[in-house]
Amino acid sequence: MSASKHASTWTAPPRDTLRVGEGFRLADVDPASTPGFDGDKRQGVHELAAGVPELSELQERLFAASTQGAPDAVLLVLQAMDTAGKGGIVKHVVGSVDPQGVHHHAFKKPTDEERAHDFLWRVESQVPMPGQIGVFDRSHYEDVLIGRVRQLAEPAEIERRYGAINDFEAELVAGGTRIVKVMLQISSDEQKARLAERLERPDKHWKYNPGDVDERELWPAYQEAYQTVFERTSTDAAPWFVVPADRKWYARIAVQRLLLDALEDIDPQWPAADYDIAVEQARLAAS
């Protein structure tokens, strides 16, 4: 059921409370807050479970409509500092729908072949096809975040990329893809605690990367880079949403709600049968 069909504790929709608008300042976001949700973790877990049937049906309708030529797709872009919960979003939110209708891609360090092309070259090949929910676990925004903080490109090139990103996303939207851009905002203290847990638990050692500590030392520079990203690339066609992420349960229900809103806006319909149903029922009964 949607938030409107069950006893929801949302007091304001995430698409309004979390959207980056004019005058937005990342420094003003409390990573431990739960904007628009008047409930605790127990109620948040219930909210997540209650949203699964609707998300699953809408995803199936999206896929079904594409078989008859509907161009619609959804692209979820996830950006965050390490340990903010991107994997949990993929597992607990996107993972609740039929995997056949999902295209997930995690962008890593560019290969030699990818570096030989423009930064968007490797991204263009991974956009979702009609009927799919695409997920970018990190994305083309790495090229204006790490690229800026680590000085991997000249300032003029970083500046060019903001415009190229806006043009790229506008073209996707014009072609029928709804883009949901989410930055999961975790606090430095919470990240430190999550990294410490990875070191304490043998079942999480594989998730720890010594380089994460190096990135922590650049925290202020990354916050500044994200602020610039929001100012330059939060557009009417593809706005940014900043989701407080210290409480994993809240981040998950917020992203689920943003996906539900995108799919409800598309309102995909079951395709009509292109055969005579009564004739087929008779044929089947006689078989």
Kinemage of the C-alpha trace (Angstrom):
@kinemage 1
@onewidth
@group {chain A} dominant
@subgroup {mainchain}
@vectorlist {calphas} color= white
{ca met a 1} P 0.000 0.000 0.000
{ca ser a 2} L 1.082 3.573 -0.544
{ca ala a 3} L 1.599 6.034 2.264
{ca ser a 4} L -1.899 7.308 1.556
{ca lys a 5} L -3.497 3.880 2.009
{ca his a 6} L -2.107 2.762 5.366
{ca ala a 7} L -1.644 4.420 8.735
{ca ser a 8} L 1.546 6.262 7.837
{ca thr a 9} L 3.539 8.426 10.230
{ca trp a 10} L 4.762 10.736 7.461
{ca thr a 11} L 3.759 14.310 8.290
{ca ala a 12} L 5.272 15.749 5.106
{ca pro a 13} L 6.422 14.026 1.897
{ca pro a 14} L 10.188 13.509 1.468
{ca arg a 15} L 9.958 14.931 -2.039
{ca asp a 16} L 9.256 18.286 -0.349
{ca thr a 17} L 11.232 18.129 2.895
{ca leu a 18} L 14.412 16.621 1.441
{ca arg a 19} L 14.611 18.421 -1.891
{ca val a 20} L 17.553 20.739 -2.477
{ca gly a 21} L 16.193 24.152 -3.262
{ca glu a 22} L 17.410 27.710 -3.449
{ca gly a 23} L 19.502 28.658 -0.434
{ca phe a 24} L 20.106 25.046 0.622
{ca arg a 25} L 23.125 24.550 2.875
{ca leu a 26} L 24.429 21.040 3.515
{ca ala a 27} L 25.913 22.224 6.796
{ca asp a 28} L 22.378 22.881 8.075
{ca val a 29} L 21.304 19.234 7.667
{ca asp a 30} L 21.218 17.228 10.893
{ca pro a 31} L 22.323 13.695 9.880
{ca ala a 32} L 20.453 12.208 12.852
{ca ser a 33} L 17.137 13.900 12.031
{ca thr a 34} L 14.052 12.323 10.444
{ca pro a 35} L 12.439 15.148 8.431
{ca gly a 36} L 8.748 14.650 7.777
{ca phe a 37} L 8.517 11.392 9.743
{ca asp a 38} L 6.858 11.459 13.147
{ca gly a 39} L 7.795 7.988 14.305
{ca asp a 40} L 10.518 5.806 15.782
{ca lys a 41} L 12.568 2.911 14.406
{ca arg a 42} L 9.807 0.362 15.044
{ca gln a 43} L 7.329 2.441 13.074
{ca gly a 44} L 9.948 3.028 10.381
{ca val a 45} L 10.461 -0.710 9.938
{ca his a 46} L 6.697 -1.123 9.620
{ca glu a 47} L 6.568 1.709 7.084
{ca leu a 48} L 9.236 0.041 4.945
{ca ala a 49} L 7.393 -3.288 4.945
{ca ala a 50} L 4.069 -1.589 4.211
{ca gly a 51} L 5.516 0.103 1.126
{ca val a 52} L 6.847 -3.088 -0.465
{ca pro a 53} L 3.617 -4.318 -2.130
{ca glu a 54} L 3.005 -1.005 -3.899
{ca leu a 55} L 6.630 -0.614 -4.973
{ca ser a 56} L 6.631 -4.167 -6.316
{ca glu a 57} L 3.373 -3.678 -8.244
{ca leu a 58} L 4.456 -0.357 -9.721
{ca gln a 59} L 7.773 -1.842 -10.820
{ca glu a 60} L 5.971 -4.756 -12.489
{ca arg a 61} L 3.549 -2.369 -14.209
{ca leu a 62} L 6.495 -0.275 -15.394
{ca phe a 63} L 8.135 -3.348 -16.897
{ca ala a 64} L 4.874 -4.628 -18.414
{ca ala a 65} L 4.111 -1.268 -20.031
{ca ser a 66} L 7.543 -1.232 -21.660
{ca thr a 67} L 6.720 -4.428 -23.552
{ca gln a 68} L 4.108 -2.406 -25.428
{ca gly a 69} L 6.436 0.486 -26.186
{ca ala a 70} L 6.167 2.743 -23.118
{ca pro a 71} L 9.489 4.635 -22.791
{ca asp a 72} L 9.422 5.175 -19.025
{ca ala a 73} L 12.216 4.193 -16.652
{ca val a 74} L 13.511 5.311 -13.256
{ca leu a 75} L 17.132 6.011 -12.359
{ca leu a 76} L 18.119 6.114 -8.683
{ca val a 77} L 21.471 7.841 -8.185
{ca leu a 78} L 23.078 7.146 -4.798
{ca gln a 79} L 25.954 9.282 -3.579
{ca ala a 80} L 27.463 9.401 -0.108
{ca met a 81} L 30.551 9.258 2.008
{ca asp a 82} L 31.660 5.720 2.881
{ca thr a 83} L 29.471 3.676 5.285
{ca ala a 84} L 26.444 5.958 4.745
{ca gly a 85} L 24.243 3.018 3.754
{ca lys a 86} L 24.092 2.818 -0.031
{ca gly a 87} L 24.305 -0.971 0.131
{ca gly a 88} L 21.450 -1.118 2.612
{ca ile a 89} L 19.278 0.976 0.305
{ca val a 90} L 20.006 -1.383 -2.577
{ca lys a 91} L 19.302 -4.469 -0.455
{ca his a 92} L 16.275 -3.384 1.562
{ca val a 93} L 14.530 -0.966 -0.811
{ca val a 94} L 15.404 -1.864 -4.395
{ca gly a 95} L 15.910 -5.498 -3.398
{ca ser a 96} L 12.235 -5.821 -2.530
{ca val a 97} L 11.186 -5.814 -6.201
{ca asp a 98} L 11.654 -8.337 -9.016
{ca pro a 99} L 15.374 -8.262 -9.896
{ca gln a 100} L 14.533 -8.833 -13.568
{ca gly a 101} L 13.316 -5.254 -13.721
{ca val a 102} L 16.357 -3.733 -12.012
{ca his a 103} L 19.670 -2.653 -13.517
{ca his a 104} L 22.279 -2.018 -10.804
{ca his a 105} L 25.743 -0.674 -11.494
{ca ala a 106} L 28.447 0.293 -9.016
{ca phe a 107} L 30.939 2.717 -10.521
{ca lys a 108} L 34.522 2.027 -9.496
{ca lys a 109} L 37.814 3.668 -10.356
{ca pro a 110} L 37.841 4.243 -14.144
{ca thr a 111} L 39.699 1.709 -16.246
{ca asp a 112} L 42.323 2.733 -18.802
{ca glu a 113} L 39.722 2.321 -21.550
{ca glu a 114} L 37.205 4.495 -19.688
{ca arg a 115} L 39.790 7.202 -19.043
{ca ala a 116} L 40.459 7.340 -22.787
{ca his a 117} L 36.900 8.662 -23.291
{ca asp a 118} L 34.887 11.546 -21.900
{ca phe a 119} L 33.807 10.958 -18.293
{ca leu a 120} L 30.181 10.317 -19.301
{ca trp a 121} L 31.084 7.590 -21.801
{ca arg a 122} L 30.992 4.776 -19.260
{ca val a 123} L 27.828 6.170 -17.687
{ca glu a 124} L 25.793 6.357 -20.875
{ca ser a 125} L 26.089 2.602 -21.417
{ca gln a 126} L 24.587 1.876 -17.986
{ca val a 127} L 21.402 3.968 -18.050
{ca pro a 128} L 18.243 1.908 -17.502
{ca met a 129} L 16.271 0.628 -20.457
{ca pro a 130} L 12.530 1.362 -20.674
{ca gly a 131} L 10.699 -0.587 -17.982
{ca gln a 132} L 13.683 -0.767 -15.635
{ca ile a 133} L 14.597 0.765 -12.315
{ca gly a 134} L 18.251 1.654 -12.667
{ca val a 135} L 20.529 2.115 -9.673
{ca phe a 136} L 23.849 3.941 -9.789
{ca asp a 137} L 25.857 3.060 -6.670
{ca arg a 138} L 28.094 6.117 -6.987
{ca ser a 139} L 27.860 7.689 -10.396
{ca his a 140} L 29.005 10.368 -12.819
{ca tyr a 141} L 29.131 12.679 -9.810
{ca glu a 142} L 32.345 11.033 -8.667
{ca asp a 143} L 33.996 12.960 -11.490
{ca val a 144} L 33.118 16.299 -9.877
{ca leu a 145} L 33.547 15.125 -6.278
{ca ile a 146} L 36.693 13.005 -6.080
{ca gly a 147} L 37.863 14.754 -9.230
{ca arg a 148} L 37.703 18.079 -7.425
{ca val a 149} L 38.853 17.028 -3.945
{ca arg a 150} L 41.748 14.893 -5.181
{ca gln a 151} L 42.547 17.350 -7.991
{ca leu a 152} L 42.289 14.631 -10.625
{ca ala a 153} L 41.197 17.159 -13.258
{ca glu a 154} L 41.870 20.813 -13.942
{ca pro a 155} L 39.396 23.330 -12.440
{ca ala a 156} L 38.228 24.325 -15.924
{ca glu a 157} L 37.431 20.686 -16.718
{ca ile a 158} L 35.522 20.227 -13.452
{ca glu a 159} L 33.554 23.356 -14.330
{ca arg a 160} L 32.740 21.956 -17.788
{ca arg a 161} L 31.485 18.737 -16.266
{ca tyr a 162} L 28.706 20.420 -14.280
{ca gly a 163} L 27.160 21.642 -17.512
{ca ala a 164} L 27.713 18.313 -19.252
{ca ile a 165} L 25.944 16.524 -16.395
{ca asn a 166} L 22.940 18.865 -16.582
{ca asp a 167} L 22.670 18.346 -20.343
{ca phe a 168} L 23.019 14.568 -19.988
{ca glu a 169} L 20.333 14.343 -17.321
{ca ala a 170} L 17.965 16.666 -19.174
{ca glu a 171} L 18.251 14.407 -22.214
{ca leu a 172} L 17.478 11.330 -20.117
{ca val a 173} L 14.408 12.978 -18.604
{ca ala a 174} L 13.177 14.111 -22.011
{ca gly a 175} L 13.418 10.493 -23.164
{ca gly a 176} L 11.197 9.190 -20.357
{ca thr a 177} L 13.584 8.487 -17.473
{ca arg a 178} L 12.709 9.844 -14.043
{ca ile a 179} L 15.906 10.609 -12.137
{ca val a 180} L 15.932 10.376 -8.335
{ca lys a 181} L 19.255 11.771 -7.080
{ca val a 182} L 19.949 10.983 -3.433
{ca met a 183} L 22.843 12.041 -1.264
{ca leu a 184} L 22.924 10.138 2.034
{ca gln a 185} L 24.292 12.568 4.624
{ca ile a 186} L 26.070 10.777 7.461
{ca ser a 187} L 27.887 12.510 10.311
{ca ser a 188} L 31.619 12.128 10.820
{ca asp a 189} L 31.043 10.592 14.275
{ca glu a 190} L 28.574 8.020 12.939
{ca gln a 191} L 30.926 7.087 10.115
{ca lys a 192} L 33.724 6.598 12.641
{ca ala a 193} L 31.508 4.286 14.700
{ca arg a 194} L 30.529 2.230 11.634
{ca leu a 195} L 34.149 1.904 10.531
{ca ala a 196} L 35.089 0.812 14.067
{ca glu a 197} L 32.386 -1.868 13.928
{ca arg a 198} L 33.825 -3.182 10.675
{ca leu a 199} L 37.197 -3.568 12.368
{ca glu a 200} L 35.703 -5.279 15.421
{ca arg a 201} L 33.645 -7.877 13.534
{ca pro a 202} L 35.346 -10.580 11.445
{ca asp a 203} L 32.241 -10.826 9.249
{ca lys a 204} L 32.694 -7.173 8.313
{ca his a 205} L 36.459 -7.049 7.785
{ca trp a 206} L 35.934 -7.508 4.063
{ca lys a 207} L 33.944 -4.262 3.975
{ca tyr a 208} L 36.723 -2.211 5.562
{ca asn a 209} L 39.034 -0.235 3.315
{ca pro a 210} L 42.101 1.446 4.850
{ca gly a 211} L 41.600 4.216 2.303
{ca asp a 212} L 38.384 5.196 4.089
{ca val a 213} L 40.443 6.763 6.863
{ca asp a 214} L 42.371 8.803 4.295
{ca glu a 215} L 39.080 10.077 2.876
{ca arg a 216} L 37.892 11.040 6.387
{ca glu a 217} L 40.782 13.463 6.613
{ca leu a 218} L 39.316 15.252 3.581
{ca trp a 219} L 35.815 15.491 5.088
{ca pro a 220} L 35.513 19.314 4.917
{ca ala a 221} L 36.667 19.333 1.298
{ca tyr a 222} L 34.072 16.709 0.360
{ca gln a 223} L 31.299 18.646 2.122
{ca glu a 224} L 32.293 21.718 0.130
{ca ala a 225} L 32.374 19.705 -3.098
{ca tyr a 226} L 28.896 18.315 -2.430
{ca gln a 227} L 27.586 21.808 -1.721
{ca thr a 228} L 28.847 22.957 -5.108
{ca val a 229} L 27.306 19.900 -6.793
{ca phe a 230} L 23.921 20.780 -5.326
{ca glu a 231} L 24.193 24.414 -6.371
{ca arg a 232} L 25.210 23.548 -9.919
{ca thr a 233} L 23.218 20.393 -10.702
{ca ser a 234} L 19.989 20.383 -8.666
{ca thr a 235} L 17.645 21.250 -11.515
{ca asp a 236} L 13.902 21.208 -12.056
{ca ala a 237} L 14.329 18.204 -14.340
{ca ala a 238} L 16.585 16.291 -11.940
{ca pro a 239} L 16.604 17.739 -8.422
{ca trp a 240} L 18.791 16.481 -5.580
{ca phe a 241} L 17.421 15.071 -2.342
{ca val a 242} L 19.621 15.056 0.763
{ca val a 243} L 18.611 12.244 3.135
{ca pro a 244} L 19.868 12.256 6.739
{ca ala a 245} L 21.538 8.865 7.124
{ca asp a 246} L 22.685 8.388 10.722
{ca arg a 247} L 19.475 6.409 11.250
{ca lys a 248} L 19.566 3.678 8.611
{ca trp a 249} L 15.883 2.889 8.984
{ca tyr a 250} L 14.920 6.471 8.165
{ca ala a 251} L 17.155 6.666 5.100
{ca arg a 252} L 15.562 3.496 3.749
{ca ile a 253} L 11.956 4.615 4.129
{ca ala a 254} L 12.778 8.043 2.725
{ca val a 255} L 14.351 6.601 -0.422
{ca gln a 256} L 11.509 4.091 -0.773
{ca arg a 257} L 9.023 6.963 -0.626
{ca leu a 258} L 10.980 8.948 -3.233
{ca leu a 259} L 10.915 5.933 -5.568
{ca leu a 260} L 7.211 5.411 -4.962
{ca asp a 261} L 6.529 9.054 -5.783
{ca ala a 262} L 8.504 8.792 -9.035
{ca leu a 263} L 6.632 5.660 -10.085
{ca glu a 264} L 3.260 7.081 -9.075
{ca asp a 265} L 3.993 10.140 -11.207
{ca ile a 266} L 4.631 7.846 -14.181
{ca asp a 267} L 1.515 5.810 -13.305
{ca pro a 268} L 2.378 2.869 -15.597
{ca gln a 269} L -0.619 0.896 -16.800
{ca trp a 270} L -1.058 -2.794 -17.435
{ca pro a 271} L -1.009 -3.249 -21.222
{ca ala a 272} L -4.281 -4.312 -22.813
{ca ala a 273} L -4.437 -7.776 -24.343
{ca asp a 274} L -3.741 -7.815 -28.085
{ca tyr a 275} L -5.839 -10.950 -28.545
{ca asp a 276} L -9.503 -11.935 -28.061
{ca ile a 277} L -9.717 -13.020 -24.427
{ca ala a 278} L -13.007 -14.905 -24.850
{ca val a 279} L -11.641 -16.840 -27.824
{ca glu a 280} L -8.501 -17.780 -25.895
{ca gln a 281} L -10.553 -18.852 -22.866
{ca ala a 282} L -12.607 -21.117 -25.097
{ca arg a 283} L -9.534 -22.559 -26.799
{ca leu a 284} L -7.899 -23.199 -23.444
{ca ala a 285} L -11.013 -24.888 -22.033
{ca ala a 286} L -11.139 -27.181 -25.050
{ca ser a 287} L -7.485 -28.113 -24.913
